[in-house]
Amino acid sequence: MSDLEFILFLLGLALLLIFNLYRRKQNYSLNLPPGNMGWPFLGETIAYLKPYTATTIGKFMEEHISRYGKIYKSHLFGEPTIVSADAGLNRFILQNEGKLFECSYPRSIGGILGKWSMLVLVGDMHRDMRTISLNFLSNARVRTHLLKEVEKHTLLVLGSWIENSIICAQDEAKKFTFNLMAEHIMSLKPGKPETEQLKKEYITFMKGVISAPLNFPGTAYRKALQSRSTILKFIERKMEERVKKKTEDDQNELLGWVLKNSNLSKEQILDLVLSLLFAGHETSSVAIALGIYFLQGCPTAVQQLKEEHVEISKAKRELGETELSWDDYKKMEFTQCVISETLRLGNVVRFLHRKALKNVRYKGYDIPCGWKVLPVIAAVHLDPSLFDQPWHFNPWRWLQNNTRGSQNTTTTSNNFMPFGGGPRLCAGTELAKLEMAVFIHYLVLNFRWELADTDEALAFPFVDFPKGLPIRIQPHTL
């Protein structure tokens, strides 16, 4: 090293030390929440991401809330972080999206989902992408075309179940939601070679999304990046086909609809399609698997569901109808309670990634500008001060006239955020609930089921059944 290089090195080191001292001085002048910043760079990330039972908040959160309270500081995902298990702060964060806080996922997520993915976009571009999705998922489309598609794909999956067989419920739920989204987005028919090939690539892709972001040969993340490239080429070919041959049928799928009704670039459309395939498949399939799991342990709820759906089925037969209507769906009142309770207890999306755009003060604590903020949705949903016996599966807590407990349904609803909130509220909320309701309708009408092996949902922090949720099924005789 030359004298000049050595002097520049010392100068750079001195500037870095001055900057760190300045930041520390700033932080000392703020009233930060209590907490532990952990190891240098890694902070407490490894402990925070350690797997735990999905119906709990995990040992890490339990210990930190017990020691520091519902709002505490830490160092997670390589950044100083404020973690919130406080319902009021979580609502405040989501309602002030784009004003005081903005979405801030780790860079590795953007690298694999794409820079135009709705998950990582902020500001006007996110608003425009979300508007496109909401316009396509309009109430009119959900009530007519999508209801029929959801029913068709439900019957395709359940129709393949064989009496007294053992199936992996999680895999069946994934098959249902993937086939639905593949047809809904690109008119791909279930079971066709191109659909099955895309599914194979998508499985590899998903393993990388939920893996450590290590971009080395042989890692799940590197394989996922390769699968992403293959999937995008597939979508691009479909785009070219639609540009060459435009038909009215294309308007029933998202790809054709976007090509005709938006000014998005090719790169933007590719990332939008990929992110919607990811969002529409993964979360809904996990929610359905959780519903199957919780219901097998609550026969009283299954019986009440059966009564509700037998009544709907009976009314359909009397009218000579064979397909579910929107009026039938609106009659599924207890089913909606089961769906809400499944989402509350299972917590498919456990926490969100945000960062502070300004210095923010909340309940006497300062949240410094630029710090990462993690609103932990699961911690609120499992808070015993907000939900009576929160670790118990109790769909009746959601009834307006609750006769099985003293739960205040207004308070319950105010603290219930399974689809996020504010300007980033999930665009597919209604479709996800429709999928769960229709699947439950035909499941309870046609089958009895029980666990065939010990299994439970674990948070990695993504929710997964390690054994695939094996269940033994028997046909129902109504």
ZAFI-581237 format. One record per atom (N, C-alpha, C, O): z, y, x. Coordinates in steps of 0.2 Angstrom, whole numbers, plus 5000, padded with zeros to 4 digits. Layout:
ZYX ...
//
This chain:
500049945004 500050005000 500050065004 500450075009 499550115003 499550175007 500150225005 500450215000 500250275010 500750325008 500650355001 501050364998 499950375000 499850404994 499950364988 500250384983 499750294988 499950254983 500650244982 500950234976 501050244987 501750234987 502050294983 502550284979 501850354985 502150414982 501950414975 502350434971 501350394973 501150394966 501550344962 501750354956 501750284965 502150234962 502850264961 503050254955 503150294966 503750324965 503750384959 504250384955 503250424959 503150474954 503150444947 503450474943 502750394947 502650354940 503350324938 503550334932 503750294943 504350264941 504850324939 505250314934 504850374942 505250434941 505150464934 505650474930 504550464932 504350494925 504550444920 504750464915 504450374921 504650324917 505450334915 505650324910 505850334921 506550344920 506750404916 507150404912 506450464918 506550524914 506450514907 506750534902 505850484905 505650474898 506150424895 506350444889 506350374898 506850334895 507550364894 507850354889 507750404899 508350444898 508350494892 508850504889 507750524892 507650574886 507650534879 507950564875 507350474879 507350444873 508050424871 508350424865 508450394876 509150374875 509550434873 509950434868 509450494876 509850554874 509650574867 510150594863 509050564865 508850584858 509250534853 509550554848 509250464855 509550414851 510250424850 510550414845 510550454856 511350464856 511450514851 512050514848 511050564850 511150624846 511050604838 511250634834 510750544837 510650514830 511150474828 511550444833 511350464822 511850424819 511450354817 511350344812 511250314822 510950254821 511450204818 512050204819 511150154814 511550104811 511850064817 511550064822 512350024815 512649984820 512149924822 511749914817 512249884827 511849834828 511749814836 512149844840 511349764837 511249734844 510549734846 510149704842 510349764851 509649774853 509449714857 508849704859 509949664859 509749604862 509449604869 509649654873 509049554871 508749554878 508249604879 507949634874 508049634885 507549674886 506849644883 506749584884 506449684880 505849674877 505849614872 505649634866 506149564873 506149504868 506649524862 506549514857 507149564864 507649584859 507949524856 508249484860 507949524849 508249464846 507749434842 507849394837 507049434844 506549414840 506549334839 506449304834 506749304845 506749224844 507249204839 507149154835 507849234839 508349214835 508149234828 508349194823 507849284827 507649314820 507149264817 507149254811 506749234821 506149194818 506349124818 505949074817 506949104820 507149034820 507149004813 507449034808 506848944812 506748914805 507448904802 507948894805 507448914795 508048904791 507848884784 507248894782 508248864780 508148844773 507948904769 508248954769 507348894765 507048954762 507448984757 507349044755 507848944754 508348974748 508949004751 509349024747 508949024757 509449054760 509149114764 508549124765 509549154767 509349214771 509349194779 509149234783 509649134780 509649114787 510249134791 510549184789 510449094796 511049114800 511049184803 511549214803 510449204806 510349264809 510549324805 510949364806 510249324799 510349374794 511049374791 511449424791 511349314790 512049314787 512549344792 512949384790 512449324799 512949344804 512849424805 513349454806 512249444805 512149524806 512349564800 512649614801 512249534794 512449574788 513249574788 513549624787 513549514790 514249514790 514549554795 515149584794 514249564801 514549604806 514349674806 514749724807 513749694804 513549764804 513449794797 513349854797 513349754792 513149784785 512449774784 512049734787 512249794778 511549784775 511049824779 510449804778 511249874783 510749914787 510949904794 511449934795 510549884798 510749874805 510149884810 509549874808 510249904816 509749904821 509649844825 510149804826 509049834828 508949774832 508349794836 508049844836 508049744840 507449754844 507049684842 507149634845 506549694838 506149644835 505349654836 505149714836 505049604838 504249604839 504149654844 503549694843 504549664849 504349714855 504549784853 504349824857 504849794848 505049864846 505749874843 506049834840 506049934845 506649954842 506549954834 506049984832 507049924830 506949914823 507549924819 508149914821 507449954813 507949954808 507849904803 507249894800 508349854802 508249804797 508649824791 509249844791 508349814785 508649834779 508649774774 508149744772 509349754772 509449704767 509749744761 510049714756 509649814761 509849854756 509349864751 508849894752 509449854744 508949854739 508749934738 508149944737 509249974739 509050044738 508550074743 508050104742 508750054750 508350074755 507650044755 507150074756 507649974753 506949944752 506549974747 505949984748 506749994741 506350034736 506150094739 505550114738 506650134743 506450194746 505850194751 505450234751 505850144755 505350134760 504650114756 504150154758 504650074751 504050054748 503750114744 503150124743 504250154741 503950214737 503750264741 503350314738 503950274747 503750324752 503250304757 503150334762 502850254755 502250234759 501750284760 501550314755 501550294766 501150354768 501450424768 501050464771 502050424766 502350494767 502850494773 502850524777 503350444772 503850434777 503850374781 504050364787 503450324778 503350254781 502650234781 502250254776 502450194785 501750164784 501750084787 502250074791 501250054784 501249984786 501149974794 500750014797 501449924797 501449924804 501549844806 502049834809 501049804805 501049734807 500949724815 500649764818 501249674818 501049664825 500349664826 499949634822 500149684832 499449684834 499049624833 498449614832 499449564834 499149504834 498849484827 498349444826 499249514822 498949494815 498349534814 497849504811 498249594816 497649624815 497049594819 496449594817 497249564825 496749534829 496449474826 495849454827 496849434822 496549374819 496349384811 495849354809 496649434808 496349444801 495849504801 495449504796 495849544806 495249594807 495549664805 496049674802 495249714809 495549784808 495449814802 495749864800 494949784797 494849804791 495249764785 495049774779 495649724787 496049684783 496549734779 496849774782 496549714772 497049764768 497749754771 498149804770 497949704774 498649694776 498749744781 499349764782 498349764786 498449804791 498249874790 498449924794 497749884786 497549954785 498050004782 498549984779 497950064784 498450114781 498050174778 497450184780 498350214775 498050284772 497450274767 497450224763 496950314768 496350314763 495950254763 495750234758 495850224769 495450164769 495850104766 495450064762 496450104766 496850054762 496750064755 496650014751 496850124753 496850144746 496150124743 496050094738 495550134747 494950124745 494750044744 494550024739 495050014749 494949934749 495349904743 495149864740 495949934742 496349904736 496049924730 496049884725 495749984729 495450004723 494849954721 494749934715 494449934726 493949894725 494149824723 493949794718 494749804726 495049734724 495249744716 495149694713 495649794715 495849804708 495349814703 495449784697 494749844705 494249854700 493949784698 493749764693 493849744704 493649674703 494049634699 493849594694 494749644700 495249604697 495549644690 496149644689 495049674687 495249714681 495549664676 495449604676 495949694671 496249654666 495749614662 495849554660 495149644660 494649614656 494349554660 494249504657 494249554666 493949504670 494549444670 494349384670 495149464672 495649414672 495749374665 495849314665 495649414660 495749384653 495249334651 495349294647 494649354654 494049314651 493849264657 494049204657 493449284662 493149244667 493649204671 493649144672 494149244674 494649214678 495149164675 495249114678 495349174669 495749124665 495349064664 495649004665 494749064663 494349004662 494248964669 494348904669 494149004674 494148974681 494748944683 494748884686 495348974682 495948944684 496148884680 496348834683 495948884673 496048824669 495648764672 495848704673 494948784674 494548724676 494748694682 494748634683 494948734687 495148714694 495848674693 495948624697 496248694689 496948664687 496748594685 497048544688 496348584680 496148514677 495848474682 495848414682 495448504687 495048464692 495548434697 495548374698 496148464699 496648444703 497048394699 497148334702 497348414694 497748364690 497448304688 497748244687 496748314686 496348254684 496248204689 496048144687 496348214695 496248164701 496948134702 496948084706 497448144699 498148114700 498148044697 497948044691 498347994701 498347924698 499047904697 499547924700 499147874691 499847854689 500247814694 499947774697 500847834694 501347804699 501147804706 501347764710 500747854708 500547864715 501047924718 501347954714 501047924724 501347974728 500848024731 500448004734 500948084729 500548144731 500948194735 501548204734 500548224740 500948284743 500748344739 500248374739 501248374735 501148424730 500948484734 500548524731 501148504740 500948564743 500248564745 499848614744 499948504747 499248494748 498848504742 498348534742 499048474736 498748484730 498748554728 498248574725 499248594729 499248664727 498748704731 498448744729 498748684738 498248714742 497548704740 497148744741 497448644738 496748624736 496548664730 496048684730 497048664725 496848704719 496748784721 496248804718 497148814725 497048884726 496448894730 496148944729 496348854735 495748864740 495148854736 494648904736 495048804732 494448794728 494348854723 493748874722 494848874720 494848934715 494548994719 494149024716 494849014724 494649074728 493949064731 493649114731 493849004734 493148994736 492649004731 492049034733 492748984725 492248994720 492249064717 491749094716 492849094717 492949164714 492649214719 492349264717 492649204725 492449254730 491749244732 491349284733 491549174733 490849164735 490449114731 489949084734 490649094725 490349044721 490248974724 489748944723 490748954729 490748894732 491048834727 491548844725 490648784726 490848734722 491348684725 491148664731 491848664722 492348614725 492048544727 491648524723 492148524732 491948454734 491248454738 491048404741 490948514738 490248514741 490348514749 490848544751 489848494753 489948494760 490148554763 490548564767 489848614761 489948674764 490648704762 490948734766 490848684756 491548704754 492048664758 492548694760 491948604759 492448564763 492448584770 492948584774 491848604773 491848624780 492148694781 492548704786 492048734776 492448804776 493248784776 493548824779 493448744771 494148724771 494448704777 494948724779 494048664781 494248634787 494348694792 494848694796 493848734793 493948794797 494548834795 494848864799 494648844789 495148884786 495848864788 496248894789 495948794788 496548764789 496748774797 497248794798 496248774801 496348794808 496448864809 496948884813 496148904805 496248974805 496948994803 497349034806 497248964798 497848974795 498448954800 498948984801 498348894804 498848874809 498948924814 499448934817 498348964816 498449014821 498749084818 499049114822 498649094812 498949154809 499749154809 500049204811 499949094808 500649084808 500949054815 501549034815 500549054820 500749034827 500949094831 500849154830 501249074837 501349124842 500649154845 500249114846 500649224846 499949254847 499849244855 499749294859 499749174857 499549164864 498849144864 498649094862 498449194867 497749184867 497549154874 497149184878 497649084874 497449044880 497148984877 497248964872 496648954881 496348894879 496848834877 497348824880 496648814871 497048754868 497548774863 497848734860 497748844863 498248864859 498048864852 497448874851 498448864847 498348874840 498048944838 497548944834 498248994842 497949064841 497249064843 496849094840 497149034849 496449034852 495948994847 495449024846 496148944845 495748904840 495648934834 495148934831 496148974831 496049014825 495549074826 495249084821 495549104832 495049154833 494349124833 493949154831 494249064836 493649034836 493449014828 492849024826 493948994824 493748974817 493649034813 493249034809 493949094815 493849154812 493049174813 492749194808 492849164819 492149184821 491649144816 491149164814 491849074816 491449024812 491449044805 490949044801 492049064802 492049084795 491649144793 491349154788 491749194798 491349264797 490649254797 490249284793 490349204801 489649194801 489449154795 488949174792 489849114792 489749084786 489649134780 489249134776 490149184780 490149234775 489549274776 489249304771 489349294782 488849334783 488149304781 487749334778 488149234782 487549204779 487449204771 486949214768 488049204768 488149214761 487949284759 487549294754 488149334763 487949404761 487149404761 486849444757 486849384767 486149384767 485749354762 485249374759 486049294759 485749264754 485749304747 485249304744 486249344746 486349384740 485949444741 485649464736 485849474747 485449534747 484749514746 484349554743 484449454748 483749434747 483649414740 483149424737 484149384737 484049354730 484649384725 485149344725 484549434722 485049464718 485049434711 484449434708 485549414708 485549384701 486249414698 486649434701 486149414691 486749434687 487349394689 487949414688 487249324690 487849284692 488249304697 488849294698 487949344702 488349364708 488849414706 489349424710 488849444700 489349494698 490049454696 490549494695 489949394695 490549354694 490949334700 491549304699 490649344706 491049324712 491149394716 490749444715 491649394720 491849454723 491349474728 491149534729 491049434732 490549454737 489949484734 489749544736 489649454729 489049494726 489249554722 488849604723 489849554720 490149624716 490249674721 490049734720 490549664727 490649714732 489949734735 489849794736 489449694736 488849714739 488449764734 488149814736 488549754728 488249794723 488649864721 488349914720 489349854721 489749914718 490149944724 490549984722 489949944730 490349974735 489850004741 489349974741 490150044745 489750064751 490050044757 489950074763 490449984757 490749964763 490249934768 489649914766 490349944774 489949914780 489949834780 490449804776 489549804783 489549734784 490249704787 490549664784 490449744792 491049724795 491649724790 492149684790 491649784786 492249794782 492249744776 492749714774 491649724774 491549674769 491849604771 492149564768 491649584777 491849524780 492549514781 492849464779 492949574783 493649574784 493949574777 494449534776 493649604772 493949604765 493949534762 494449514760 493349504763 493249434760 493749384763 494149344760 493849394770 494249344774 494949354772 495349314771 495149424771 495849434770 496049414763 496649394761 495549424758 495749404751 495749324750 496149304746 495349294754 495349224754 496049194757 496349154754 496349234762 496949214765 497549234760 497949194759 497549294757 498049314753 498049274746 498549254744 497449264743 497449234737 497549154737 497749124732 497449124743 497549054744 498249034746 498648994743 498549074751 499149044754 499749064750 500149014749 499849124748 500449134744 500449104737 501049074736 499949094734 499949064727 500148994728 500448964724 499848954733 499948884734 500648874735 500948824733 500948914740 501648904741 502048914735 502548874734 501948964731 502348974725 502248924720 502748904717 501748894719 501648834715 502048774717 502348734714 502048764724 502348704727 503148714726 503548674725 503348774727 504048794726 504248784718 504848754717 503848804714 503948784707 504048714705 504548694702 503648674708 503648604707 504348574710 504648534707 504548604716 505148584719 505748604715 506148554714 505748664713 506348684709 506448654702 506948634700 505848644699 505848614692 506148534692 506448514688 505948504698 506148434698 506948424698 507148374697 507248474701 507948474701 508248514695 508848524695 507848534690 508148564684 507848534678 507448564675 508048474675 507748444669 507748484663 507348484659 508348524662 508348564656 507848614656 507548634651 507648644662 507048694662 506448664660 506048684657 506348604663 505748564662 505648544654 505148554651 506248524651 506248514644 506048574640 505648574635 506348634641 506148694638 505448714639 505148744634 505148704645 504448714646 504048674642 503548694639 504248614642 503848564638 503748584631 503248584628 504348604628 504348624621 503948684620 503548684615 503948734624 503548794624 502748774624 502348804620 502548734629 501848714630 501648664625 501048664623 502048624622 501848574617 501648614610 501148604607 502048664609 501948714603 501248754604 500848754599 501148774610 500548804612 499948764611 499448774608 499948704613 499448654613 499348624606 498748624604 499848624602 499848604595 499448654591 499048644587 499648724592 499248774589 498548774590 498148794586 498348764597 497648764599 497248704595 496748714593 497548644594 497248594591 497148604584 496548594581 497648644581 497548654573 496948704572 496648704567 496848744577 496248794577 495648764579 495148804579 495648704582 495048674584 494848694591 494248694593 495248724595 495148754601 495348704607 495748674606 494948704612 495048664618 495248704624 495548674629 495048764625 495248804631 495848854629 495948874624 496248864634 496748914634 496448984633 495949004635 496749024628 496549094627 497149144630 497649114632 496949204630 497449254633 498049254628 498649264631 497949244622 498549244617 498949184619 499549194618 498649124621 499049074623 499549084629 500049074629 499149124634 499549144640 500149184638 500649184641 500049234634 500549284632 501149244628 501649274628 501049184626 501549154622 502049114627 502549094625 501849114633 502249074638 502749114641 502849134647 503249134637 503849174639 504349144643 504449174648 504549084642 504949054646 504649034653 504949034658 503949014653 503649004659 503649064663 503749054669 503649124661 503649184665 504349184668 504449214674 504849164664 505549164667 505549114673 505849134678 505249054672 505249004678 504849034684 505049024690 504349074683 503949104688 504349154692 504349154698 504649194688 505049244691 505649214695 505749244701 505949164693 506449134696 506249094702 506549094708 505649064702 505349034708 505249084713 505349074719 504949144712 504749194717 505449224720 505449244725 505949234715 506549264718 506949214723 507149234728 506949154721 507349104725 506949084731 507249064736 506349074730 505849044735 505649094740 505549084746 505549154738 505349214743 504749194747 504849184753 504149194744 503549174748 503449224753 503349214759 503549294752 503549344756 504249374758 504549394753 504449354764 505149364765 505349434767 505849464766 504949464771 505049534774 504349564775 503849534776 504349634775 503749674777 503849714783 504349724785 503249734786 503249774792 503049844791 502549854788 503549884792 503349954791 503649994798 503949964802 503450064798 503650104804 503850174801 503450194796 504250204804 504450274801 503950324804 503850324810 503650364800 503250424802 503550484804 503350524807 504250494801 504650544803 505350524804 505550464802 505750564806 506450554806 506750554799 506650604795 507050494797 507250494790 508050474790 508250444794 508350514786 509050494785 509250464778 508950484773 509650404778 509750374772 510450344773 510650314777 510850364768 511550344767 511950354774 512350324776 511750414777 512150434783 511850414789 512050434795 511350364789 511050334795 510450374796 510050394792 510250374803 509550404805 509150344806 509250294810 508550354804 507950304806 507450344810 507150394807 507450334816 507050384821 506250374819 506050314818 505950424820 505150424820 504950374825 505150374831 504450334823 504150284827 504450214827 504150164830 505050214825 505450144825 505150104819 504850124814 505150034821 504949984816 505449984811 506049984812 505249964805 505749964799 505549894795 504949884793 506049854795 505949784791 506349784784 506949774785 506049804779 506349784772 506349714771 505749684770 506949684771 506949614770 507049594762 507549604759 506449574759 506449564752 506949504750 507349514745 506949454754 507349394753 508049404752 508449384748 508349454757 509049464757 509249504751 509849494748 508849544747 508949574741 508949524735 509449524731 508449484735 508449424730 508949374730 509149344725 509349374736 509849324737 510549354738 510949324740 510549414735 511149454736 511649444730 511449464724 512249414731 512649394726 512949454722 513249454716 512949514725 513149574721 512649604716 512749644712 511949574717 511449594713 511249544708 511049554702 511249474710 511049424706 511649374705 511949354711 511849354699 512349304698 512149234701 511649214699 512649214705 512549144709 511749144711 511349104709 511549184716 510849194718 510549124721 509949124721 510949084723 510649024726 510548964721 510348914723 510648984715 510548934709 509848944706 509749004705 509548894704 508848904701 509048914693 509248864690 509048974691 509248994684 508649034681 508749094681 508149004678 507649044674 507949084669 507649134667 508449064666 508749094660 508949164661 509049204657 509049184668 509349254669 508849304668 508949364667 508149284667 507649334666 507549344658 507049384656 507849304654 507749314647 508049384644 508549404647 507749414640 507949484637 508649474634 509049514635 508649414630 509349404627 509649344630 509549284628 509949354636 510249304640 510849274637 511349304637 510749214635 511349174632 511649124637 512149094635 511449124643 511749074648 512049114654 512149084659 512249174653 512549214658 512549284657 512249304652 512949324661 513049394660 512549444664 512649504664 511949404667 511549444671 511249504667 510949494661 511249564670 510849624667 510149614669 509949624674 509649604664 508949594665 508649654668 508149654672 508949714666 508649784669 508849784676 508349804680 509449774678 509649774685 509249724689 509049734695 509149664686 508849614689 508149634691 507849624697 507749664686 507049684687 506949734692 506549734696 507449784692 507449834697 507449814704 507249844709 507849754705 507949734712 507449674714 507549644719 506949664710 506449604710 505849634713 505449674710 505649614719 505049644722 504649584726 504449594732 504449534723 504049474726 503349494728 503149464733 503149544725 502449574727 502449634730 501949674730 502949654733 503049724736 503149774731 503449764726 502849834733 502949894728 502649954731 502349954736 502650004727 502350064728 501550064729 501250014726 501250104733 500550104734 500250034736 499650024736 500649994739 500449934742 500649874738 500549814741 500749884732 500949824727 500349774727 499749804727 500449714728 499949664728 499449674723 499549674717 498749674725 498249684720 498149624716 497849624710 498349564718 498249504715 498849474711 498849414709 499249524709 499949504706 499749464699 500049414698 499349494695 499249464688 498849394689 499049344685 498449394694 498049324695 498549274697 498549214695 498949294702 499449244705 499949214699 500049154699 500149254695 500649234689 500249194684 500449144682 499549214683 499149174679 499049104682 499049054678 498949094688 498849034691 499448984690 499348924689 500049014692 500648974691 500748954684 500948894683 500648994679 500748984672 500248924670 500548884666 499648934671 499148884669 499348814672 499248764669 499448814679 499648754682 500248724679 500248664678 500748764678 501348734675 501248704668 501448654666 500748744664 500648714657 500348644657 500648604653 499848634661 499548564661 499948514665 499948454664 500348534670 500848494673 501348464669 501448404668 501748504665 502248484661 501948444654 502348404652 501348454652 501048424647 500848354649 500848304644 500648344655 500348284657 500748234662 500648174662 501248264665 501648224670 502348234670 502648284668 502748174672 503348184675 503348174682 502948134685 503848204686 503848194693 504548194696 504948224693 504548164702 505148164706 505048164713 504448144715 505548184717 505448184724 505348114727 505748064725 504848094731 504748034734 505048024740 505147964743 505248084743 505548084750 505948144750 505848194747 506448144755 506848204756 506448254759 506148244764 506448314756 506048374759 506348434756 506548434750 506248494759 506448554757 506048614760 505748604765 506048664756 505648724759 506048754765 506648774764 505648764770 505948804776 505548864777 504948874776 505948914780 505648984782 505548984789 505948974793 504848994791 504748994799 504549054802 504449054808 504549114799 504749134793 504249124787 504449134781 503649104788 503249084782 503549024779 503848984782 503449014772 503748964769 503348894769 502748904768 503648844770 503248774771 503648714770 504248724771 503448664767 503748604766 503548554772 502948534772 503948544776 503748504782 503448434781 502948414785 503648404775 503348344774 502748344768 502548294766 502648404766 502148424761 502348414754 501948414750 503048404753 503248394746 503048334743 502648344738 503148274745 502948214742 503248204735 503848204735 502848194730 503148174724 502848114721 502248104722 503248074717 502948014713 502848044706 503248074703 502248024703 502048054697 501947994692 501747944693 502148014686 502047964680 501748004674 501948064673 501247984671 500948014665 501448024659 501847984658 501348084656 501748094650 501448064644 500848064643 501848044639 501648024633 501948064628 502548064626 501648114625 501948164621 501948134613 502148174609 
//
